[in-house]
């Protein structure tokens, strides 16, 4: 479980960073004293800009989704029989190893299906970014729709993007669910 978590939290973003050609880099503003008119100050236009709409969207979706995921995890842990923890304590395991070795592996079988639904909801809820004027797929498509009038094509593109994201998420979570399933001999 530990290496899976490390791979998902650290490894996946690092691999994505290198696969996309390392698009982010750090710069510092340069102090400028050049030009026909003596212009002094820091050069603008360098660095990474975080727009307030993106921060608002990220914060809102993270808090909203985190509450549901926390409830899913809590319910999954509560679904494990109390007899399992008593049996592990009878074998001499303390609380932390009991949670890691006994409770969490059994709870994952209960957690994964509703967690899949929550990830799909998160993907679809990102389209609400248009409400705060963040230029996502829906708002850019709406602009193109207003300028070209080709509603069927724009809606087909929206459907294809959201369908492909949903199918990829569902396929990964189904694979993970099969991997975590109880294997009988």
N, C-alpha and C positions, 0 to 999 in steps of 0.2 A: 504494500500500500504506500509506503514512504517513497519508494523510487517512482511509482506511478504519479504521485502528487508532485514530486520534484520535476519529473519530465513534463507534466502539463503546465505547471506554474512557471518554471524557469526555461526548460528546454525548448518548448514549442515557440515562445516568443523569440528566443535567440535564433532558432532555425529560420523562422519567418523573417527576421531582421537580415540574416545573411542571404537568404534566397531572393529577397526583393532588392538586393544590391546595396545594402546599408544606406537607406535613404536619409537617415538622421545623423547629424553631426553637430558638434558644439562649436559655436563661434562666440567671440566677444565683440562688443561694439568698438570701432576704431575711433580714436580722437582725430579730427580732421582740422587742418589749418591751411587749406589750399584754396585756389580759385582766384579770379580777378578781384573779387570782393573778399576781403579777409573773413572767411567763414570759420567760426570756431564752434566746436561741439562734437557730439558723437554722431557717427554715420548711422542713418536710419536704414531700415530694410534688411538688416542682417539678423539672424537668429530665428527662433521658432515662435510663432504667434499662436496663442491660445485664445480663441474668441469666446466671449461669455456664453453664447448659445451652446457651444460644444461642452463647456464645463457644466452648464445647467442640465443639459441632456444626460451627460454621463453620470452626474451626481444623482439626478432623479431616477434614472433607470437602475443604477446600482443600489440605491436605498430601497426602492420599490421591490426589485427582484430579490434582494438579500433577505427581506422579511419573509417572503414566500419560501425561499430555499431553506432558511433557518427553521421554519415550521415543518417543512418536509423532513429535514434531518432529525428534528426532535421527535416527530411522530415515528420515524423509522427506528430510532433507538428505543422508544417506548414500546414498539411492537415486539422486541426481543423479550422472551420470557424471563421473568425474574429468577427462575430456577437455573437458568444458564449462568448468571452471575454468581449465584450461591454455589453452584458446582465448581466454578473456577476458583472461588475463594476457598472452597474445601480442599482444592488441590494445592493451595498455597500461593496462588497468584494475587498480587496486590491490585489496586484499583486501575492504575494506568495500563498494565499489561492485560488486564481483563477487558478493558475497553478496546484496546488495540487488537488483541488476538481472538476475542470471543464475540463481543457485542457488535463491533463495526462490520466484520465480514458477514454476519447474519443480517444486520440492518441494511446493508447495501442492496440486498435482494428486494427489499421493500422500498428503498429510496429511489432506485434508478428509474422505474416507470413514471412516477410523478415528476421527477427531476427532468426527464425528457420533455414532458409537456411544458414545464416552466421555461426551459431553454427555447422551445419553439415560441412561446409567448413573448419572450424577450426579443427574439428576432422580429416578430411582427410589431411589437410595441415601439421599436425604433422608428417606425414610420410616423409616430406621433411627433417627431422632431419638427415637422412642418408647422406645428402649433406655436413654436417659439422661433420661427424663421431660420432654422438651421438648414443649410443647403444639402439635404439628403436626396435620396432617389426620388421620393414622392414630390418634393418641391421643384426639383430640376425637371422632372417629367411634367409637372403642372405648367411650368414656364414654356416648355417645348410644345405642350398641348395647346396652350393659348396662342402661340406664334404660328403653329402649322395647321392646327385643326384636325390632326390625325389621331383621333381618340382611340381607335381600335389598336393601332400599332403601339401607342404609348402604354395602354393598359395591358397589352400582351407582354411588353417588356417588363412591366412591374410584376405581372404574374409569373413570368419565367424566372426572374431574379429571386422572388420570395419562395417560389416552389423549389428552386435548386438549393437555396439556403436551408429550407426546411427538410428536404430530402437528405442533404449531407449531414445535418445535425441528427436526424432520425436514424440514418444508417450507422453513424458512429456510436450513438447511444445504444442501438440494438446490438451492435458488435460487442460493446462493453457489457451489456446485460447478459449476453450469452457467455462471455468470458467469466462473469461473476456467478453464473448459475450453478446450482448444486449438481455435482456430477455423481451419479450413483454407479456403483460397481456391479 
